[in-house]
Amino acid sequence: MQFYKERILNAAQLKRLSEHKYSCTSASILDAWLQPWWCWLVSKTPLWLAPNLITILGLIINIVTTLILVWYSPDARQEPPRWACALCALGVFVYQSLDAIDGKQARRTGSQSPLGELFDHGCDSISTVFIALGACIAVRLGDYPTWMFFQCFCAMTLFYCAHWQAYVTGTLKMGRVDVTEAQYTIIAIHIISAALGPSVWATEIPAIHRSVNVLSNYGVVLINSFVVFGYFKVIFGGGVGKNGSTVAGTSILSPVIPFSFVVVPAFIIFQKSESHVYENHPALYILAFGMVAAKVTNRLVVAHMTKSEMELYDWSMLGPAMLFLNQYFNNAIPEYYVLWLCTIWVCVDLMRYCGQICLEICAHLNIQLFRITPCEPSEKIAHRNVTSSDDQSENDDEAPLMNNYSVS
């Protein structure tokens, strides 16, 4: 277990990371339709704007618009204002668009690097949590807390499984109906909530006596089951390492343990809570465990890019341990306060980890995180054709990755 006064990456890991080449295949239906929009957008982007700055700006917009929704409906039962849903739809659209052009901007300015891929994945792991939570609030899924728990943690799990697959095979594989389709479905959900009001999702269908938001969950279960089956089929098909192992030469099942230390405690604490801390504060609860899931996912991405074994334990897990121990001692401290303490701890820990690892990589590669040093004269860069084939998502070092797979 690493502590932050020590270096996270050793010299051998940094060397392997600098040699890492991004590999991604995509068969997405919407990506082909959206390429003209993305190419036009990047052509209007200033050359001085760093790709990582584009990514982080999109993430900030997505977080802020989702937190506005959380402010008005922290329990996902209250009906948020329609304008907040519309704003959240805009936030997801802006994030998706900026996330799609950061790799194109990197190639356009000659600033692509392994750090760009890691930074993109890191932002996506955080965005996954906020997009899933925002969708649940927009359809008022807090009336069905177990379904809401399933939806949010399913999104985190699918994102993790995608990178687990990449850790095993060395390639991130995206299907016909994948991240972009999920993102635009969630945008549509927010638009419907803005146009008709979030209460429309609670409308009961007379023939089957089920509300629309519950009925939609059944469809999500089927879609997610299909996606998970696809991931597991690839994973259990064997890896690219020796004897079918991962890129790091470890067991293909090794990534299961760290993520289990997130999902299992989250479910147990939810079920055992005498004060119903999750049911009363679902947004805060999901954000707390979502940041732990993001940290673990980031460590998986780093393990993939550095071809290293993934450690089983992490300092962020101290947050859930606080809640677990407090329950063990019969809630010596009110669970709501412990939940806040847990959330603060895991958020600070995630930011410290991401900040330090970015600084270490920047120092090793002699680059800056949010500034560009063009490798070509600006006149040549300005006239580069951003629609060339090497700008397609599956070949970008900083291609748009999944933000959410769950459709509430």
C-alpha positions in Angstrom: 0.0 0.0 0.0 1.6 3.3 -1.1 1.7 6.4 1.0 2.1 9.8 -0.7 5.4 10.8 0.8 6.9 8.0 -1.3 6.9 7.8 -5.1 4.0 6.0 -6.6 5.8 4.8 -9.7 9.4 3.5 -9.7 11.9 3.9 -12.5 11.0 0.7 -14.2 7.3 1.5 -14.2 8.0 5.0 -15.6 10.1 3.5 -18.4 7.4 1.0 -19.4 4.8 3.8 -19.3 6.8 6.0 -21.6 6.9 3.0 -24.0 3.2 2.3 -23.8 1.2 2.6 -27.0 -2.6 3.2 -26.8 -4.7 0.5 -28.4 -8.5 0.8 -28.8 -11.0 -0.6 -31.2 -14.5 0.9 -31.6 -17.5 -0.1 -33.6 -19.8 2.5 -32.1 -22.8 3.5 -34.3 -23.0 7.1 -33.1 -19.3 7.8 -33.3 -19.3 7.7 -37.1 -22.2 10.2 -37.2 -20.6 12.5 -34.7 -17.2 12.6 -36.3 -18.0 15.7 -38.5 -19.2 17.6 -35.4 -16.0 16.7 -33.4 -13.7 17.6 -36.3 -15.4 20.9 -36.7 -15.2 21.6 -33.0 -11.5 20.8 -32.8 -10.8 23.0 -35.8 -12.2 25.9 -33.9 -10.2 25.1 -30.8 -7.2 27.5 -30.1 -3.8 25.9 -30.7 -2.6 27.0 -27.3 -5.3 25.0 -25.5 -3.7 21.9 -24.0 -5.6 18.6 -24.5 -5.6 17.9 -20.8 -7.0 21.3 -20.1 -9.9 20.5 -22.5 -10.6 17.3 -20.6 -10.6 18.8 -17.2 -12.8 21.7 -18.3 -15.4 19.3 -19.5 -15.2 17.3 -16.3 -15.6 20.4 -14.1 -18.7 21.4 -16.1 -20.2 17.9 -15.8 -19.5 17.9 -12.0 -20.9 21.4 -11.4 -24.2 20.7 -13.3 -24.7 17.4 -11.6 -24.1 18.9 -8.1 -26.7 21.5 -8.9 -29.1 18.6 -9.4 -27.9 17.0 -6.2 -28.5 20.2 -4.3 -32.2 20.3 -5.3 -32.7 16.6 -4.8 -30.1 15.0 -2.5 -32.3 12.0 -1.8 -33.4 11.5 -5.4 -37.0 11.6 -4.3 -37.7 15.3 -4.5 -38.5 16.7 -7.9 -35.6 18.9 -9.1 -36.3 22.0 -11.2 -36.7 21.4 -14.9 -34.0 23.9 -15.7 -31.6 21.9 -13.5 -32.3 18.8 -15.6 -31.7 20.9 -18.8 -28.5 22.2 -17.4 -27.4 18.7 -16.6 -28.1 17.5 -20.1 -26.0 20.4 -21.4 -23.2 19.4 -18.9 -23.1 15.8 -20.2 -23.2 17.0 -23.8 -20.3 19.5 -23.2 -18.3 16.8 -21.4 -18.8 14.2 -24.1 -17.9 16.7 -26.9 -14.7 17.9 -25.2 -13.8 14.4 -24.2 -14.1 13.4 -27.9 -11.7 16.1 -29.1 -8.9 16.1 -26.6 -7.1 13.3 -28.6 -7.6 15.2 -31.8 -6.2 18.4 -30.3 -3.2 16.4 -29.0 -2.4 15.2 -32.6 -3.2 18.6 -34.0 -0.6 20.2 -31.7 1.9 17.3 -31.6 1.5 17.0 -27.9 0.2 13.4 -27.5 1.7 11.4 -24.7 0.9 8.4 -22.4 -0.1 11.0 -19.8 -2.9 12.2 -22.0 -4.4 8.7 -22.0 -4.1 8.3 -18.3 -5.5 11.7 -17.6 -8.5 11.0 -20.0 -9.2 7.7 -18.3 -8.9 9.3 -14.8 -11.4 12.0 -15.7 -13.8 9.4 -17.2 -13.7 7.3 -14.0 -14.9 10.3 -12.0 -17.4 11.4 -14.6 -18.9 7.9 -14.6 -20.1 8.4 -11.0 -21.6 11.9 -11.6 -23.4 11.0 -14.8 -24.9 7.9 -13.3 -26.0 9.8 -10.2 -27.5 12.6 -12.2 -29.5 10.2 -14.3 -31.0 8.6 -11.2 -32.0 11.9 -9.8 -33.6 13.0 -13.1 -35.9 10.0 -13.0 -36.4 10.2 -9.2 -35.1 6.7 -8.6 -34.6 7.5 -4.9 -38.1 6.1 -4.4 -36.5 2.7 -5.2 -33.2 2.9 -3.3 -32.1 -0.7 -4.2 -32.6 0.0 -7.9 -30.6 3.3 -7.6 -27.8 1.5 -5.8 -27.8 -1.1 -8.6 -27.8 1.5 -11.4 -24.9 3.6 -10.0 -22.7 0.7 -9.0 -23.4 -1.1 -12.3 -22.1 1.9 -14.2 -18.9 1.9 -12.1 -18.5 -1.9 -12.5 -18.9 -1.8 -16.3 -16.3 1.0 -16.5 -14.0 -1.1 -14.4 -14.6 -4.2 -16.4 -13.8 -2.4 -19.6 -10.3 -1.5 -18.3 -10.0 -5.0 -16.7 -10.5 -6.3 -20.3 -7.8 -3.9 -21.5 -5.5 -5.0 -18.7 -5.9 -8.6 -19.9 -5.8 -8.1 -23.7 -3.8 -4.9 -24.0 -6.7 -3.3 -26.1 -9.7 -1.4 -25.1 -12.6 -2.8 -27.1 -15.9 -0.9 -27.6 -19.0 -2.4 -29.2 -21.7 -1.2 -31.5 -23.8 0.1 -28.6 -21.4 1.5 -26.1 -20.3 4.6 -24.3 -21.4 7.3 -26.8 -24.8 5.7 -27.1 -25.2 5.5 -23.4 -24.2 9.2 -23.0 -26.7 10.4 -25.5 -29.4 8.2 -24.0 -28.8 9.9 -20.6 -28.8 13.3 -22.3 -32.3 12.4 -23.7 -33.4 11.4 -20.2 -32.5 14.8 -18.9 -34.2 16.5 -21.8 -37.4 14.6 -21.2 -37.3 15.5 -17.5 -36.7 19.1 -18.4 -39.5 19.2 -21.0 -42.2 17.1 -19.2 -41.0 17.3 -15.6 -39.2 14.6 -13.6 -42.6 13.3 -12.3 -43.3 11.8 -15.7 -41.0 8.9 -14.8 -43.2 8.0 -11.9 -46.2 7.5 -14.3 -47.6 4.0 -13.8 -48.4 1.9 -16.8 -51.9 0.5 -16.2 -51.5 -2.8 -18.0 -48.5 -4.0 -15.9 -48.8 -1.7 -12.8 -45.2 -0.6 -13.0 -43.9 3.0 -13.2 -41.8 4.1 -16.1 -38.6 4.5 -14.1 -38.9 0.9 -12.7 -39.8 -0.6 -16.1 -36.8 1.1 -17.7 -34.6 -0.7 -15.1 -35.5 -4.0 -16.5 -34.2 -3.0 -19.9 -31.0 -1.7 -18.3 -30.5 -5.1 -16.6 -30.7 -6.9 -20.0 -28.4 -4.4 -21.7 -25.8 -4.5 -18.9 -26.0 -8.3 -18.7 -25.2 -8.4 -22.4 -22.3 -6.0 -22.0 -20.9 -7.9 -19.0 -21.1 -11.2 -20.8 -19.1 -9.7 -23.7 -16.4 -8.5 -21.3 -16.1 -11.8 -19.5 -16.0 -13.7 -22.8 -13.0 -11.7 -23.8 -11.4 -11.8 -20.4 -11.7 -15.5 -19.9 -10.6 -16.1 -23.4 -7.1 -15.4 -22.1 -4.6 -12.5 -22.0 -1.6 -11.5 -24.1 0.8 -12.4 -21.4 2.6 -15.6 -20.8 0.3 -18.6 -20.5 -2.7 -16.4 -21.1 -2.0 -13.9 -18.3 -2.5 -10.2 -18.3 -0.1 -7.6 -19.8 1.8 -7.7 -16.5 2.0 -11.4 -16.4 -0.5 -11.7 -13.5 -3.7 -13.8 -13.2 -6.6 -12.5 -15.3 -8.7 -12.7 -12.1 -6.4 -10.5 -10.0 -8.3 -7.3 -10.7 -11.5 -8.8 -9.1 -10.2 -8.4 -5.5 -9.5 -4.6 -5.3 -12.9 -3.7 -6.8 -14.6 -6.3 -4.5 -13.3 -4.3 -1.6 -15.4 -1.4 -2.9 -18.7 -3.0 -3.9 -19.1 -5.6 -1.2 -18.6 -3.1 1.8 -20.8 -0.6 0.1 -23.6 -3.2 -0.1 -23.1 -4.6 3.4 -23.1 -1.1 5.0 -26.2 -0.2 3.0 -28.0 -3.3 4.2 -26.9 -3.2 7.9 -27.3 0.5 8.6 -29.8 1.0 11.5 -30.2 4.7 10.6 -30.7 3.9 6.9 -27.8 6.2 6.0 -28.0 5.2 2.3 -31.7 5.5 1.9 -31.7 9.0 3.6 -28.6 10.3 1.8 -28.1 8.3 -1.4 -26.3 11.0 -3.3 -23.7 11.5 -0.7 -23.3 7.7 -0.2 -22.8 7.1 -3.9 -20.3 9.9 -4.3 -18.3 8.5 -1.4 -18.0 5.0 -2.7 -17.9 6.3 -6.3 -14.7 8.1 -5.6 -13.2 5.0 -4.1 -14.2 3.1 -7.2 -12.6 5.8 -9.3 -9.4 5.5 -7.4 -9.3 1.7 -7.8 -10.0 2.1 -11.5 -7.2 4.6 -11.9 -4.8 2.2 -10.3 -6.0 -0.5 -12.8 -5.3 1.9 -15.7 -1.8 2.7 -14.3 -1.1 -1.0 -13.8 -2.1 -1.6 -17.5 0.0 1.2 -18.8 3.1 0.3 -16.7 2.6 -3.4 -17.1 2.6 -3.9 -13.3 0.9 -6.0 -10.8 -2.1 -4.2 -9.2 -1.9 -3.9 -5.4 -4.9 -5.3 -3.4 -5.2 -2.5 -0.8 -5.5 1.2 -1.0 -5.6 4.1 1.4 -9.0 5.3 0.1 -10.5 2.1 1.6 -10.0 3.7 5.0 -13.1 5.8 4.2 -15.5 2.8 3.9 -13.7 1.2 6.9 -14.8 4.2 9.0 -18.5 3.4 8.3 -18.0 -0.3 8.8 -16.3 0.1 12.2 -18.8 2.7 13.3 -21.6 0.1 12.7 -19.6 -2.5 14.5 -19.5 -0.3 17.6 -23.2 0.3 17.4 -23.0 3.8 15.7 -20.9 5.5 18.4 -21.0 8.5 16.0 -24.0 9.4 14.0 -23.6 7.6 10.6 -24.4 10.8 8.7 -21.3 12.5 10.1 -19.2 9.5 9.5 -20.4 9.4 5.9 -19.3 13.0 5.4 -15.9 12.2 7.0 -15.6 9.3 4.6 -16.5 11.4 1.6 -14.0 14.1 2.5 -11.3 11.5 3.0 -11.8 9.6 -0.2 -12.0 12.8 -2.3 -8.8 14.2 -0.8 -7.1 10.9 -1.2 -8.1 10.6 -4.9 -7.0 14.2 -5.7 -3.6 13.6 -3.9 -3.1 10.4 -5.8 -4.0 11.8 -9.2 -1.9 15.0 -8.6 1.2 13.1 -7.5 1.1 10.6 -10.3 0.6 13.3 -12.9 3.6 15.2 -11.5 5.8 12.1 -11.5 4.9 11.4 -15.2 5.4 15.0 -16.2 8.8 15.1 -14.6 9.8 11.8 -16.3 8.5 12.8 -19.8 9.7 16.4 -19.3 6.2 17.8 -20.2 3.6 20.1 -18.6 0.2 18.9 -17.6 -1.8 21.9 -18.8 0.5 23.6 -21.3 1.7 22.8 -24.8 5.1 23.0 -26.2 4.4 22.4 -30.0 6.9 20.1 -31.7 6.2 21.7 -35.1 6.1 25.3 -36.3 2.7 26.8 -35.6 2.0 27.5 -39.3 2.2 23.7 -40.1 0.1 22.8 -37.1 -2.6 25.3 -37.9 -3.0 23.8 -41.4 -3.0 20.1 -40.4 -6.0 18.2 -41.5 -7.8 17.2 -38.3 -10.1 14.9 -40.3 -7.3 12.6 -41.3 -7.7 8.9 -40.6 -5.2 8.9 -37.7 -7.7 11.1 -35.8 -10.3 8.4 -35.5 -11.2 7.5 -32.0 -9.8 4.0 -32.1 -6.3 5.4 -32.9 -6.2 8.5 -30.6 -3.8 8.4 -27.7 -6.4 10.4 -25.8 -9.5 9.0 -27.5 -12.9 9.6 -25.8 -13.5 6.8 -23.4 -16.5 5.6 -21.5 -18.1 7.9 -19.0 -21.2 5.8 -18.2 -22.7 2.6 -19.3 -25.8 2.6 -17.2 -29.0 4.1 -18.5 -31.5 4.8 -15.7 
